[in-house]
Amino acid sequence: MFPVDAGSSVRYTPPATPPPPPPHIVKPQETVATVAKTYQVTPEELARTNHITVDTQLTPGQQLQLPPNAVQPAQTDAAPTAPATPAAKTDAAIAAYQQAVKDRTEATSNMPQNGALRQEIRQGADDAVNKAKTAMDQAIHDEIAGEVAQRNQGVPGQFRTPNDQLVANAGDAILARHQGDAGATPLIKDAVHTYQVQAKADALIPGYYGNWSAADKLKGINLQGQPKEVVDAVLADPRVKQWVADAAHDASGKSAADCAKYLADLTRASPELGREVTTHWWNAQDTQSWMSSNSEVLSAMSDPEIYRDLSVVYRNLGGSDAGQAAQSDFAGDVAKYLERNSMLANNNDVTKAISDGGDPALALAVASNLQADGKNTLAMQMVSSVKLGMGNLQQVTLKQDMQAYAKQTEELNNLIKDLGPGLTDDQKQQAIQKYIDGKGKDWQDQLKANKDKLVADVRALDLDITSLTSVPDNLKSYGLTKEGAAKLLDDDTTRQSIEFAATQDPSVFDGEEGGEAAKLLIELGHKDKDFTAAVGKAYVVSHLMPSLGEMNPSDDASIAKVKQALESFRGLGAQMLGIPQGEVDKGIDKLEEVVNSLRTETLEDAKQGKAVNEFASVQKELQELKELPFSDAKAGMLFRTMALGITGAAFISQTGKTIEDPSVQNVIGSLAFGLDLAPAKNALTGTIQALDKNNVLEQWGHAAPELTEKFIGVLNVAYFAAGAVKGVADHDYPTAIFSGVGAGGAALAAFGGEEMLGGFAGPIGIAVATIAVVALHFIEQHHKDQEYKEAQDKFLEGAGIENKDEREALIGAGPDQLNAMRARGITPENIQEIAETDPRLLHIAYGTDGQGRPY
């Protein structure tokens, strides 16, 4: 290509685009693979060009369009040219792109002064570069796809190498062929990343056969925990866009109540897809608002069911700019309707909807619109309805939830309380599991239902408190002050309910609103250390650790999110951990230094499989963090665990491999050992193997990005397990069980050792964690009749005590005597030996001296 002389009026003519290859007419016995081989293209290329799959059966006479790079078969008797390998095609496409960029530079370096001609030359050169870029990306994608398919071909699903790892390996192979080419490296990395994102998106979209509704198709897409770029790729898929449009059309044809439920169900199944459908539905209405012409929906304030559904839809709309615009119109239309029907603004059904767990955001937004329109009385009535609903939720609904749970587990709690001091932790776990198994599925399902109901209502109360303390400015005089919110926590049932829910299910504080609720509760509940600790640990699990799991040294957005999480914790740490603010500041400052150092660390050496010493830029900061003095040992462990989260996530994000990969385990295990979080460099591998049998790690890392999900699960389990120290030391077993939910002996050994946990060893099962209401004041002591004694005997038998006389001796000793013996240092093993050999010693009278010391 030659540049046109400056000032020339000669018109530039871009090179003609070659015509597309003629279609292929399918012959009998031909398949996609055989046709592709004929034209020296991959089956995937041919299938993509014709919108079919590589397994599609072809019909003789069928026309197939050929990819642009198809090579026509030779018409002579000469030997055919050997087909190019995928690697050769990729390398050629990369070279072609680089040449196109070079040609563009040459063409635009000395262009004529004629503006139109300059634009035409630039446009032609840009088009050539863009076309070459598309071809290059496609070649890289085809090579990776072929490698993934070949590696997993014929391998049973449970033995297949994870696709992420195969993609990363294929990308590394392409990079290795272009090592030292500074221009090609970022192009290849970008194409590999794009492939990974699209592959994940494709894997999330099911294929459907038969008569499925659009809503059911959308509900089959699970976007939970997926990064934004994957979610965006799913939403951009033509199939999904069509399903969204169809679902929005279906919604518009329903009655108002059915429409509200339809949209709410979609939103509950998938917030992102529900938002897309709702926004599409809203924007499809005519210029006269659908809401304004439908009194049934606008009268939502007088129907608790419709209000609850609409409140779910309304809250979810805030997740996008288009949704926020719809939110504003939504609340404004309801407010205008209420201005014309003022009786509905003070309807008790709004209160009922809130007391049953409805979201107050819609009602408060309507109240704000009413106040802005000068309808102060109506606005105040609406806020009052929300407050009354919150009061009922707190005073009535939550108490009923707690009582239902306590009633069902009353016998088991008494068994733990009466016999637990005489059992080892392993025996207790075994006995509780046998008890639960013996109750059958109906009892277990009811227990789960009671727990889930309590957790859901606590989540609703948290949302009420947060919403009422952060109302729009024009409602401040009607809202809830922080002093008023603090008074709510003076209620024992409220505190116990929140503490119970936080220890049972940290996801009670999931989402942006949940995080704000947790921070507010930590601020308000500082007088109750146990309450603050429970909420704080749930906040760490559901917000802090997942945010650290997004650490990617080469992504400014992820770095900003990590720093934001650290700064947020700076304001909470002192109250949550019970340590001076100065200690928190030093810990956060050091963690931010780690983040800044990693930001400039390429981790290329570590990526090639070298050990932890390649984290050279952060060794100094990690050592200094490890040596920071903290007035509470568990606070120090948390900061070191946060450091492990940041550095480990950085390594994982750079390698593209998960914690399941042995090389990743080696590096992060070494990091954990260096931070005094593990007794040996290989301890992490044992922890993962012990915990991941029941998908515990995914459960405890669900809020983190998919790539680091299980890694964050390890950190969360370790952090919760460490909380067992206080509970065991005080012989408060339910508290210890709370803190160790989901953990196993391997986790406790890997992150601190048994001595740190006061001798608390053995697996801590989830079954145990579901039983913990001994501390509730309103539990009535079970009447120890004959039926209860039989239950006691069966409980001890389930613990592995086979001697009936020994069981009877332990039952006869009673909880006060067993606790007195434990207080004097007699172990459960010794107590059981006494019960078997000389049960009379179980009835020795123990007392205290004048200073309250046992003797």
GULO-244713 format. One record per residue (C-alpha): residue in one letter; y, z, x. Coordinates in steps of 0.05 Angstrom, whole numbers, plus 32768, in hexadecimal, padded with zeros to 4 digits. Layout:
AYZX...
***
This chain:
M800080008000F80457FEC801AP8087800B8005V80BC7FDF7FE4D80FB7FD5800DA813480027FF8G81647FDF7FC8S81317FA97FB6S81317F917F6FV80E87F7B7F74R80C17F997F3BY80867FC47F51T80447FB17F33P800F7FE77F36P7FC87FD07F47A7FA07FBB7F0AT7F6F7FEE7EEEP7F287FD37EF5P7F077FC47EB2P7ED37FF57E99P7E8A7FE37EA8P7E667FBF7E70P7E3A7FEB7E44H7DEF7FF27E50I7DBF7FDC7E19V7D86800D7E15K7D407FF07E1FP7CFE800E7E07Q7CE6804B7E2DE7D2A80567E4ET7D46809D7E53V7D8A80B87E66A7D6E80C87EABT7D5180827EB7V7D91805F7EA1A7DBA808D7ECDK7D8F807C7F08T7D9780327EFBY7DE380387F01Q7DE2806C7F3AV7E0380A37F11T7DE980E87EFEP7DC980F47EB9E7E0181267EABE7E3780F17EB8L7E1680BF7E8AA7E0A80F47E54R7E52810C7E57T7E6E80C57E52N7E4680BA7E11H7E4E81017DF4I7E03810D7DF5T7DD5813B7E1CV7DA681287E55D7D6C81357E25T7D8481077DEDQ7D4F80D57DD8L7D69808D7DDET7D5C80557DACP7D4E800E7DC4G7D8C7FE37DB8Q7DBA801F7DBCQ7DFA80147DE5L7E0C80457E1CQ7E5180467E3CL7E4E804C7E87P7E78807B7EB2P7EAF805A7EDBN7E8980657F1CA7E4A80437F02V7E2D80107F34Q7E117FD07F15P7DC97FC17F2AA7DC37F8A7F5FQ7DB47F447F44T7D917F2C7F83D7D507F3C7FA3A7D727F647FD9A7D5E7FAD7FDEP7D8A7FD87FB1T7DBD80067FD1A7DA4804E7FD2P7DC880777F9DA7DFC80A67FB7T7DE980EF7FB7P7E1581207F8EA7E2E813D7FD0A7E4280F87FE9K7E6580E87FA8T7E8B812A7FACD7EA1811E7FF4A7EB680D77FE3A7EDE80EF7FA7I7F0181247FD1A7F1380EF8005A7F2B80C07FCEY7F5880F67FB2Q7F7581067FF6Q7F8180BC8002A7FA480B67FBEV7FD280EF7FD1K7FE180CD8013D7FEE808B7FF0R801D80AD7FC0T804480CB7FFBE804A8087801BA805E80647FDAT809480977FCAS80B080A2800FN80DB80628010M80E5804D7FC8P811B801D7FB0Q815C80387F93N814F801A7F4FG814280577F23A811280357EF2L80EA80177F2BR80E880597F50Q80CD807B7F11E809980457F08I8081804B7F4FR807E80977F4BQ805A80957F09G802680637F23A801A808D7F61D801480CE7F37D7FE380AC7F08A7FB880977F42V7FB880DD7F5FN7FA880FC7F1CK7F6F80CB7F10A7F5380DB7F55K7F5A81257F48T7F33811F7F07A7EFD80F77F2AM7EF9812A7F62D7EF481657F33Q7EBE81407F0BA7E9681317F4AI7E99817A7F60H7E8581907F1BD7E4B815E7F19E7E3181757F5CI7E3381BE7F48A7E1381B07F04G7DDB818A7F25E7DCF81C27F58V7DCE81F87F21A7D9E81CF7EF6Q7D7081C07F31R7D6D82087F49N7D5A82247F05Q7D2E81EB7EEDG7CEB82057ED6V7CFC824D7EE8P7CF082807EB0G7D31829E7E95Q7D2582E47EB1F7D1C82C97EF7R7D5682977EF9T7D8E82A17F2AP7DCF82B17F04N7DF982747EF9D7E3782957F17Q7E12829F7F58L7DF782587F58V7E3C823B7F4BA7E5982667F83N7E22824F7FB3A7E2D82067FA0G7E77820D7FAAD7E6C822E7FEEA7E4181F28002I7E7981C17FF1L7EAB81EC8016A7E7D81EE8053R7E7C81A28056H7EC881A28059Q7ED181DE8086G7F1281D980ACD7F3181A9807AA7F6D81D28063G7F7F819F802EA7F3A819B800ET7F2A81E6800CP7F5A81FA7FD4L7F4881BC7FACI7EFE81CD7FAFK7F0A82167F9ED7F3482037F62A7F0081D17F49V7EC782037F52H7EEF82387F2DT7EFF82087EF5Y7EB581F77EF0Q7EA382417EEDV7ED4824E7EB5Q7EBD82117E8CA7E7482217E98K7E7E82687E7EA7EA4824D7E42D7E6D821A7E33A7E3882517E38L7E5D827B7E04I7E5F82447DCFP7E1C823F7DABG7DFE81FF7D91Y7DF282007D46Y7DBF81DA7D1CG7DBE81DD7CD1N7DF081F67C9EW7E1C82297CC1S7E61823D7CA7A7E9C82377CD6A7EA582827CD4D7E5C828E7CE8K7E62825D7D21L7E9F82827D3BK7E7D82C57D34G7E4682AC7D62I7E7882A87D9CN7E7D82E97DC1L7EBE82EC7DE9Q7EBD83377DF7G7ECD83477E3FQ7EDA82FE7E51P7F1782EF7E7DK7F5282CC7E5DE7F45828A7E7FV7EFE82877E62V7F17829B7E1DD7F4C82647E22A7F1782317E36V7EED82457DF9L7F2882407DCAA7F3A81FB7DE7D7EF481DF7DDBP7EF681A87DA6R7EBB81C67D81V7EDB820A7D7DK7F1E81ED7D68Q7EFB81C97D2FW7ED782087D19V7F19822E7D1AA7F3A81F87CEFD7EFF81F97CBFA7EFF82457CBAA7F4A82457CACH7F3F82117C75D7F07823C7C58A7F3582797C57S7F6C82557C32G7F3C82447BF9K7F2A828D7BEBS7F4982C17BBEA7F7A82EF7BE0A7F4B832A7BE6D7F1282FE7BFFC7F4182DA7C2FA7F57831D7C4DK7F0F83347C55Y7EFA82F07C72L7F3182F27CA7A7F24833C7CB6D7EDA83307CC0L7EE882F87CF1T7F1A83247D16R7EE9835E7D1CA7EB4832F7D37S7EE3830E7D69P7F2D83217D6EE7F3F82E17D95L7F1C82B27D64G7F3582DA7D28R7F7C82D27D42E7F7382877D4AV7F59827F7D03T7F8E82AC7CE5T7FC782897D0AH7FAB82457CF7W7FA4825A7CAFW7FEA82777CADN800B823A7CCCA7FE6820C7C9BQ8008822A7C5FD804082037C3ET808982147C48Q808782457C0ES8061827F7C2EW801B82877C13M802582D17C16S806382CF7BEAS803E82A97BB4N800082D57BB5S800E83187B95E7FC7832F7B9EV7FCE83317BEAL8015834A7BE7S7FFE83837BBCA7FD283997BF7M7FF983D97BF7S7FD883EB7BB6D7F9083DA7BCAP7F7184007C04E7F3B83CC7C11I7F6B83927C16Y7F9B83BB7C40R7F6583CE7C72D7F5083867C7AL7F97836C7C80S7FA983A37CB1V7F71838C7CE0V7F8A83457CDCY7FD3835A7CE5R7FC683857D22N7F9E834D7D43L7FD483197D3AG7FFF833D7D6EG7FD383227DA6S7FF882DF7DABD803F82C47DA3A802C829A7D67G800982D67D49Q804583037D52A807082D17D2CA803D82D27CF4Q803D831E7CF7S8088831F7CEBD808382EF7CAFF804783157C95A806A83597C93G80AB833A7C7AD8089831A7C3EV8066835A7C2BA80A883807C30K80CC834E7C03Y809483547BD0L809A83A07BD0E80E5839C7BC8R80D783797B86N809D83A87B75S80B583EB7B90M808084147B6DL804C83FB7B9EA807084167BDBN805F845E7BC8N8018844F7BB2N7FE384827BC5D7FB4844B7BD9V7FDB843F7C19T7FCE84877C2AK7F84847E7C18A7F7F84407C44I7F9B84667C80S7F7184A47C73D7F3384777C73G7F45845B7CB7G7F7484227CA5D7FA5840A7CDAP7FED84227CCDA800F83E97CF3L801783BC7CB6A803483F37C8AL806584087CC0A807B83C07CCCV808783B87C81A80AE83F97C81S80D983DF7CBBN80E883A07C93L80FA83C97C56Q812983F57C7EA814A83B87C9DD8156839D7C57G817983DD7C44K813E83F97C1BN813E843C7C3ET811A84627C07L80E284307C04A80DC84307C50M80D8847C7C51Q80A3847C7C1AM8079844B7C41V807C84757C81S806C84B37C58S802E84917C3CV801784837C84K802384CB7C98L7FFD84E67C5CG7FC384B87C6CM7FC284D07CB4G7FC385187C9CN7F87850B7C6EL7F6284E87CA6Q7F6F85237CD4Q7F62855D7CA4V7F2D85417C76T7F0985037C91L7F00851B7CD8K7EE8855F7CC2Q7EB5853E7C95D7E9F85117CCEM7E95854D7CFCQ7E7085747CC8A7E41853A7CB9Y7E3085327D02A7E29857D7D0CK7DFC85857CD0Q7DCC854F7CE7T7DC7856B7D2EE7DCB85B47D1CE7D8285C57D29L7D8185A07D6CN7DC185C07D83N7DA486057D73L7D6585F47D98I7D8D85E07DD6K7DB7861E7DD0D7D7D864E7DC5L7D4A86317DF5G7D7286087E26P7D8086417E57G7D3686467E64L7D2B85FC7E73T7D3C85D07EAED7D6885947EA1D7D2D85657EA5Q7D07858E7E72K7D4385907E45Q7D4B85457E48Q7D01853C7E39A7D02856D7DFFI7D3F854E7DDFQ7D2385087DE5K7CE1851E7DC5Y7D08853F7D8DI7D3085007D7FD7CF384D47D83G7CD085017D52K7D0784FB7D1FG7CFB84B17D14K7D2784757D0DD7D4B84897CCDW7D6384CA7CECQ7D7884A67D2CD7D9E84707D05Q7DC284A67CDDL7DD584CB7D1CK7DF3848B7D39A7E17847C7CF7N7E3584C27CF6K7E4C84BC7D3ED7E6884767D34K7E8E848D7CF6L7EAD84C77D1BV7EC0849C7D57A7EDF84677D29D7F08849B7D04V7F2084BB7D44R7F3584767D5CA7F5C846D7D1BL7F7E84B17D23D7F9284A07D6AL7FB0845F7D51D7FD684847D19I7FF484B57D4AT8008847F7D7BS802584527D45L804E848A7D25T806B84A17D68S807F845A7D7BV809C843F7D3AP80D384097D3CD811884247D4CN813084207D05L80F8844F7CEFK810084847D24S811C84B67CF3Y80DE84AE7CC7G80AA84AC7CFEL808484E17D24T80A285057D60K807885177D9CE808385607D8AG806685517D45A802C852C7D63A801E85677D92K801885957D56L7FE185697D3AL7FB8857B7D78D7FBF85C57D6AD7F8985BB7D35D7F4585CC7D52T7F1F85987D2AT7F4E85617D40R7F4885737D89Q7EFD857B7D86S7EF585397D61I7F1E85127D94E7EFC85357DCFF7EB785277DB0A7EC684DE7DA4A7EE384D57DEAT7EA584F17E0BQ7E7584CC7DDDD7E9684887DE0P7ECE847B7E11S7EDB84387DEFV7EFF84617DB9F7F3C84527DE5D7F2E84087DEFG7F6683D67DE9E7FB083DB7DF6E7FBC84097DBBG7F8184357DCFG7F9D843B7E15E7FE184507DFBA7FBF84837DCDA7F9884A17E08K7FD784A77E32L7FFC84C97DF8L7FC384FA7DEBI7FBF850C7E35E800A851A7E34L800685437DF4G7FC685687E02H7FD785857E46K7FCE85CD7E2DD7F8385C07E21K7F6385AE7E64D7F20859B7E46F7F40856E7E12T7F6C854C7E46A7F3185437E75A7F0785237E3FV7F3D84F27E29G7F4F84E57E72K7F0884D27E85A7F0384A37E4AY7F4584837E5FV7F2B84797EA6V7EEB84587E8BS7F0C842B7E57H7F4D84197E7AL7F56842D7EC2M7F1584177EE2P7F1183D47EBBS7F5983C47ED2L7F4583D27F1BG7F0983A57F0FE7F39836A7F07M7F50836F7F50N7F53832A7F6EP7F7983257FB0S7F8C82DC7FA4D7FA582E57F5DD7FEB83037F54A7FDF83117F0AS7FA1833C7F18I7FC583617F50A7FFE83707F20K7FCE838B7EECV7FAD83B97F1FK7FF083D47F36Q800583DE7EEEA7FC684067EE1L7FD284317F1FE801A843F7F0BS800484517EC5F7FD284827EE3R8009849F7F0FG802A84B97ED0L7FE984D67EB4G7FC284EF7EF0A7FE185337EF9Q7FD585487EB1M7F9285287EADL7F7685437EEEG7F9C85857EF0I7FB885787F35P800085767F50Q802785377F44G803285317F8FE7FE785297F9AV7FE484F37F65D801F84CE7F84K7FFF84CE7FC9G7FBD84B47FADI7FDE847C7F85D800B84697FC0K7FCE84637FEDL7FA884397FB9E7FE4840A7FB3E7FE484027FFEV7F9B83ED7FF8V7FAE83BA7FC3N7FE6839E7FEES7FB98399802BL7F8383758004R7FB683447FE9T7FBC8325802DE7F72832C803FT7F4B82EC8035L7F07830E8037E7EEB82CC8051D7EC182F18085A7EA683218051K7E9982E68024Q7E6B82C98059G7E3F83078053K7E5C8333808AA7E60837E8080V7E9783AC806BN7EB983AD80AFE7ED8836A809AF7F058391806BA7F2E839E80A9S7F71839F8086V7F5E83DA8058Q7F3584068086K7F71842F809AE7F88843A8052L7F41844C803AQ7F38847E8072E7F7C849E8063L7F6B84A18019K7F2884C28027E7F4C84F78050L7F828506801CP7F7E85508007F7F75855B7FBCS7F75859F7F9BD7F3B85897F6FA7EFD85687F8CK7EF1853D7F4FA7F3885227F53G7F2A850C7F9BM7EEA84EB7F85L7F0E84C57F4FF7F4284A97F80R7F0B84947FB0T7EE584747F76M7F25844E7F63A7F2A84357FABL7EE2841D7FA8G7EF383FA7F66I7F2D83D57F84T7F0C83BF7FC5G7EC983B07FA4A7EE983867F6DA7F1183607FA2F7ED1834F7FC7I7EAC833A7F88S7EE5830E7F70Q7EE882EA7FB3T7E9D82DE7FB8G7E9182CD7F6FK7E5182F77F72T7E4183337F46I7E2B83797F5AE7DE383637F4ED7DE683397F8DP7DC7835F7FC9S7DFE83487FF8V7E3383647FCAQ7E0D83A57FC3N7E0A83AB800FV7E5583A28017I7E6A83D07FDEG7E3484037FF0S7E5384068035L7E97840F8017A7E7D84487FEBF7E5D84698027G7E9E8463804FL7EC484848016D7E9284BF8013L7E7C84A87FCEA7E34849B7FE3P7E0384BE8011A7DEC847D8030K7E0184348033N7DC6841E8009A7DCD84537FD3L7DF384247FA5T7DB683F77F9EG7D8B84307F85T7DC184447F53I7DC583FE7F36Q7D7A83F87F30A7D74843C7F0EL7DAC84307EDCD7DA883E77ECBK7D6383E97EAAN7D8383F77E67N7DC483D07E70V7DEA84107E7BL7E1883EF7EAEE7E2E83B97E7EQ7E3A83ED7E48W7E6684167E77G7E8B83DB7E94H7E9583B37E54A7EE183B47E58A7EE283957E9FP7EE0834B7EB0E7E9A832D7EACL7E9383247EF7T7EA1836D7F06E7E85838B7EC5K7E4783AB7EE3F7E6D83C27F21I7EA083E67EF7G7E6684027ECEV7E4B84227F0EL7E8E84427F1CN7E97845C7ED5V7E51847B7ED4A7E5E849C7F17Y7EA184B77F00F7E8484D37EBFA7E4884F07EE3A7E7585167F13G7E9485397ED7A7E53855E7ECCV7E6685927F01K7E8D85C27ED6G7E5F85BE7E9AV7E2185CE7EC2A7E4286057EE9D7E5586277EA7H7E1086197E89D7E3385F07E54Y7DFE85BB7E50P7E1C85907E19T7E5B85897E43A7E3285767E7FI7E0B85457E56F7E4C85277E3CS7E65851C7E82G7E2584FC7E9AV7E1984CD7E60G7DF184917E76A7DEB84A97EBEG7DAB84B27EE4G7D9584DC7F1FA7DA084A17F4DA7DE9849D7F39L7DF484E67F45A7DD384E27F89A7DF984A37F9DF7E3D84BD7F8BG7E4485037FA7G7DFE85217FAAE7DDC85567F80E7E00858F7FA3M7E4285757F87L7E25857B7F41G7E0F85C37F48G7DC685B07F4BF7DC985857F0DA7D9185537F1CG7D6485237EF7P7D7584ED7EC6I7DAB84F97E92G7D9884D07E55I7DC484B27E20A7D9984D57DECV7DB185187E05A7DF985027E03T7DF684F57DB9I7DE8853F7DACA7E24856A7DB9V7E4685927D83V7E3485D87D99A7E7D85E67DA7L7E9385D87D5FH7EAA86177D3DF7E9286057CF8I7E4885FC7D09E7E2086317CE6Q7DE986537D0CH7DA5863B7CF5H7D7E86707CD1K7D43867F7CFFD7D0D867C7CCBQ7CC586677CD6E7CD7861E7CD1Y7D0986257D0AK7CD7864B7D35E7CA786117D2DA7CDE85E27D43Q7CEA860E7D80D7CA1860B7D93K7C9F85C07D8BF7CDF85B97DB5L7CC285E17DEFE7C8185B97DE9G7CAB857A7DEEA7CCA85977E2DG7C8485977E4DI7C7385E17E44E7C2A85DC7E2FN7C1886277E2EK7C2386407DE6D7C2986897DFDE7C5F86757E2ER7C8486507DF8E7C81868C7DCAA7C9A86BA7E01L7CD6868D7E0EI7CE6868A7DC3G7CDF86D57DBCA7D0E86E37DF6G7D4886C47DD1P7D8786A07DEAD7DAD86DF7DFDQ7D7686F77E2BL7D6B86B27E4AN7DB686AA7E57A7DB886F07E76M7D7F86DD7EA5R7DA2869D7EB9A7DE286C37EC6R7DBC86EC7EF9G7DA586AF7F1EI7D5F86A97F01T7D4C86607EFDP7D2A863E7EC1E7CEC86357EECN7CEA86807EFAI7CF686917EB1Q7CBB86657E9DE7C8F86857ED2I7CA086CA7EB7A7C9186B37E70E7C4D869B7E86T7C3886D57EB5D7C5B87137E9AP7C8487067E5BR7C9787507E56L7CCA87447E8DL7CEF87167E5EH7D0487527E36I7D23877C7E6DA7D6787957E55Y7DA087767E7DG7DE587927E7BT7E2887947E9FD7E4B87C97EC7G7E9087E47EB9Q7EB087A77ED7G7E8787767EADR7E5887637EE6P7E0F87567ED2Y7DD887847EEA
***
